[in-house]
Amino acid sequence: MPLTREYFAQQAGRYKVKKKDEEALGLLLDRWELSTSEATKYAFERQWFVNLAFYAGVQNVSWNHISRRLEEPPAPSWRRRYVANLILPMVQRSVAKLTAERPRTVVVPNSPERDDVNSATVATKVLEHLYTETKIDDVVRDVAMWGALCGTGYFKVHWDPDRGPRISDVLGGDVKDALSAEKQRTEEKLTSDRQDLDLRLGEVAMEAVSPFKIYTDAPTPSVDWKDATWVIEGTERPLDYIRERWDNGKFVTAESSERTPGGWWERRLSNLVGPTGVSSASGQEDKTDSAVVLEMWEKPGPTHPRGRYVVAANGVILDNRVNVYADELNIWNPYIPWHYIEMPGRHWGISLVENLIAPQREYNIARSQIIESKNLMSKPKWVVPKGAGIPDTALTSEPGEVVEYNPNF
């Protein structure tokens, strides 16, 4: 059963949906269904799978529109399917060139005054610190790889409250002792204070996001999302993660693999090169201990002047509040798209691989035909009269072989 609004409505029957969340959940699911339809993103996703297969060296495959998976057509046993993967080194070389130079960011002071110069120096050091803490070199490499393979990759810049130093480490080790010395405090208050001290201060985080996880109504490749009104990220998360992060997470149940698009794509990618050389994923609905989390960032508009941030999983609303990015930072989503080649009139870019597939196929065919011709000429066909008494195993490629036959047949 596909992920549809009807399916999520059945799942949502397990708990009471608040009226203010009902409209947000319906809008999120409507946009999700629109984004996953064949008329929108699906046409690009099937090309991405072919690109990834060719990059991995699985190059005798085609996309089956019925089963929505890569398949290798059957062939006679004597047919050679030689693969010389020229795409992989070209992609690696392109990504290496794109990421060879580390960008350097310098904050320019507003004026030559000492205070402005000192502020700019401190800001530059902060950026250098964030560059190291966020491991941006690895993130840039991953985004460049997604761009070369699928045409578009995404930087996700956000605030992670689970990163950074612990509060107790910042305040010093004597703080806990001071709290324990206050006999006037109740035990419950002391326990609460200790838990607060174990919390982290938070840190800026940067991640590389696959284009398989992003859904949007953006009609152009604009980096600032000026023509888009919403962005959705669909990511498969373990149930423990969901229940720990959101209060309503306790109502979320596991979804089958065929009902979790994020997990479906990720499992198909991980199983792209199976025992037979193609995807080994089956069409069965295997139960997983996870669910797909849909996060929607909505641009400020007449209905919601401060934007909106909605999170849902398996028909359960997990969060519905003001979009803090639009309300405080004057941006409305944490994603920065990077396109390998921009295509006017559409959001998704053009990859390096899709333009190499046709010549790669022709090269493989030419090499395969050379091998087949060599095999045929070195071991040609024989015309043997019936009744000549020649065993089936007599005609081999052995040099100087003596073949006995019956001349009086």
N, C-alpha and C positions, 0 to 999 in steps of 0.2 A: 504494500500500500504506500503510495507516495506521500510526501509531506504536503498536505493541503490544509486549507482552513477548516474543513470539516473534520479532518483527523485531529487537529489541535483542539477543536471544540469538544470532541469526545474526551480527550485527555484532561481538558480544563474542568470537566465535570467533577473531578476528584476534590476540588476545593472551591470556595466561594470567591468569585472574582468581583472586586470592588467596581462600582460604576465608573469611577474616574479612570480605572485601568482597562475597562472593557473596550473603550474606543481605541486606546493606544494599542492594545493587543490585536484588535481587528485590522487596524491600519498596518501594523508591522507584518502581519501574515499576508495581507493583500499584496503588499510590496514584495514580500518574499516570493510568493507564487508567481508574480509577474516577472521577477528577475530570473527565476529558474526555468521559465518556459522555453520551448524550442525557438520561439521567435526572437529571443533576446540573447542571453549570454551563452546558451548551449552551443550555438554554432561556433563560437570561439573556443569553447572548452574542448570540443572534439578535435580541433586543430592543435590545441596545446598537448593533448595526449599523444597525437601522432608525432609532434615535435620531440616530446620527451622520450618516446620509443626509439626514434632515430638517433637521438643523442646517446641513449644507452646501448646502441648497437642492435636493437631489434628492428630490422628494416624491411622485413618481408611481411608486413602486416598492413591491414586496412581497417577502417572503422566500420563496424556493423551498426547501422542506425536502429535496428530492431532491438538488439540486446544491449546497445550502448556500451560496447567494449571493443577493444582491439582483438582482431582475429587473424590467424595465418591461414590462407587458403591451402587446401590439400594439393599435393603435387606427386608425380610418379617418383619411384625410388631412385631412378637414374638422373632425375633433374637436379642440377647443382644450383644452390642458392648461396653463392659466395657473397660475403659482406666484408667490404673494406671500409671501416668507419672513418671517413674523412671529416665528418661533422664535429666529432668530439674534440679533436685538437684545435679546430678553428674556433669553437666556442670558448675553449680554455684560453686560447691566445687573445681573443677579443676581450674577455673579462679581465685578464691580466693587464692588458693595456689600459682599460678603463679605470682600474684601481691601482695603477702603479704609483701615481702621484698622490700623496696625502694632502688634502686641502688644508690650507692654513687660514685661520680666522683671526683677525686683529680688530679690536674695538678702537675706533677713532674718537678722540676727545672732542667735545663740542667747542672748546676754546683752548688757547694756550695757557689758561690759568692752572695753577698747581693742583687745585682740587679736582678739576676736570681731567687732568692728565693722570692723577693718581687713581681716580675712579675708572678710567679707561684701562689702566694697567691691571687693576683688580679684576675687572670684567673679563679681560683677556685670559687671566689665570683661571678664572671660573670656567670659561669655555674649554680651556685645555684640560681641566679636571674632568669636566663632563665628557669630553672626547675619550678620555681614558676609561672612566667609570662605565660608560655605556657600551664600550667595546665597539665603537663605531666602524672600525676597520672591517671587522667580521660582518657587521650589518650591511655595509656598503657592498661588500663582495657578494653576499647572498642576494641583495636586491638586483645587482648587476647580472647575476646568473639567471634570476627569474626573468629579467628583461630580455636577455639574449635567447632564452628558451621559449618564453611565452609572449614576449612583446612588452609586458608591463610588470613592474614590481612596486612594492609600497614600503615606505618608511612609516613606522608608527611611533610617534613621539608622545609620551604620556607620563603622568606622575604615578609611580608605583609605591604605595604606602608600606609594602612589605620589604622594601630595600633600604639601604642606608644603615648607619650605626644605631645601636640600641640607645634608648634614652638614658639608661643607667650608666652606659659607658661614657656618654657625653657629660653627664652631671658629676661623675666621679663615684668611686666605691663607697664613700662615707655617707651617701644619701640614704641607703637602705638602713644603715646603723642608726642614723638620726631618726628615721621613721619608727624604728622598733623602740627607740628610747621614749617616744611620746606615749606615756601610759594612759593619757586621756582618750586616745583613739580606741574605737571598738575593733574587734578582731576582723569584722567584715570590711571596715574601712582600710585596715592595714593590708588585707589581702587584695583589695581593689587597687591600692597604691602600688603594691608590688607588681601586679599585672600591668599597670600603666608603665612602670619603669622598664618592663620587658618589651614594650612596643618599640618599633623602629621609627626613626624620624621621616623616612620616605626618601625617595631619590628619583631624579629624572631617568626614565628608561626609554630605550630605543630598540625597536624590533623590526625584522624584515618579515613582511606579510606576503603570502602567496596570492596571486590573482584569483585562484580558485575560491578563496574565502571572502572576496569582496564583491558586493552587489550594490549597484548605484543607478540612478537615473541620469548620470552625467552624459550629455551628448557630445562633448568635446574633450580633447586631452588636456585641458587647462589644469595647471598645477595647483592653482588657488581655488578650484572647485566653484568658480563663479557662476557656472550654468547649471550646477546640480542643486538639489534641494534635500537629498538624504543619502546616507551611506549606511550599509549594513555589513557587518562582519559575522560570518557563521563559523564557529569553531567548536569542534568536539571536545568536551571537557569531562573528566571523571566525576561521578556523582559525589564523591567525597569533597572535591574542590567546590562544586556548586553548593553543597549543603553548608560548607564552612564559610563561604563568602557571602551568601545571601540568606536572609531569614526565611523566605519562601522556598529556599532550596530543598527543604524537607519534603515538599510536595512533588518534587520532580522525580520521575521514574525513568528507568533505563529505556533506551530506544534500540530497535533492531538496526543492524548495519545498513540495510537498504533504506531505512527511514532517516538516516543521518547523513545529509549531503557532505558535510565537512569530513566525517569519518569515511564516507564512501570514496571521496576523492583521495584522501590520504592513504587508505588501504589499497586503493587501486594503484597509486604511485609506488607504494612500498612493494607491491606484488607485481610490478610492471614486468620484471624479468623473472618468470616462474620456471618450473622444471621444463616446460615445453618451449621456453623462449618468449612467451607472451604472458599476459596477465593470467595469474592462477586463481583470481578471485571468482567465486561461484556466485550464482544468483540466489542462494539461500539467504534467508533473513536470520543471520546469526545474532543472538542476543549479546549485547555488550553492556558493560557496567559503566555506561557513559550516556551523555545526551548532548545534542548540539545546542550551544548557547548563541542566540541571536542578539547582537548589540546594534542598535540603530541610533545614529546621530542625525538629528533633524535641524535644518537651517532655520534661523529666525524668520518669521513671517507674520502676516496679519493675525493669524489665529494664535500663534505662540511667539510673541515678540522676543523672548529670551531663548528660543530654540527648545529642543526636547531631547532627552536621552532615555531610551526604552530598552530594557533587557528582558528576554523571555527564553524559556527552555521547555520544550515538550508541552506547550500550551499553558505554562505557568508564568505569570508576570513576576520577575525578580526585582526590577527597578523601574521607576517611572518618575522622572524629575526634570528640573531645568538643566539644559545643556550648559555645563560649567565652562566649556571651551568658548561658546558663543557669549556667555554672560560676563566672563571675566577677562578673557584673553583676546577677544575680538576675532577669533577664528571659531569655526563651528564643528570641526572634526580633527582627530589627531593624525590623519593620514596624509602623506605626501607621495603622489604617484610619480614614478620614473618610467619613461617610455624609451625603449631602445630605438624605435623609429616612430615618430608621431604620424598618425593618419588623420587628416582633416575630416571632420564630420562624425567621428566616433571616439569613444573614450579609450578603447583598448588599442594598444600599439601593435606594430608589426615586429615580429621577432627576426633574429638572424637565421634561425633554423628553417623556418618555413620557405625561405627563398633558396635553400640549399637542397631541399628534399628531391626535387625533380632531377637535377644533375647527379645527385647521389644514387638515385634509382637507376639512371642510365649507365652510370659507371659500374654498379653492381651487376647489371644485366650483361654489359659487355664482357666483364671479367668472367662471369658464369658461362657465357657462350664460348669463350676461349677455352675454358677448362673442359666443357662438354665436347667441343671439337677435338681437343687433344685426346681425350679418353676414347672417342669414337675412332680416330685415326690409328691410335696405338693398339686398339683392340677392335678391329672392324667386324662387321656382320659376316656370317657364313651362310652359304647356300648348300644344304646337305640333303641329298635324295632320301626319301623315306625307305627304310629297309637296308640302309648301308651298314648298319651295325655299329655306328659310332656312339659311344656312351655320352650321356649328357655332360659329364665332367671332363671329357677329353680335351675340348677346345679351351685352352687357358692362355695366359700370356707368358708361359715358360719358354725361354730360348732353346731352340734345338729339339723341341718336343716332337716325338714320333707318334702319329695317330694311325692306328690300324683300323681298316674298314673292310667290308665284304665286297669284293669286286663283282661277285656273281649274284648280286641281289636281283 
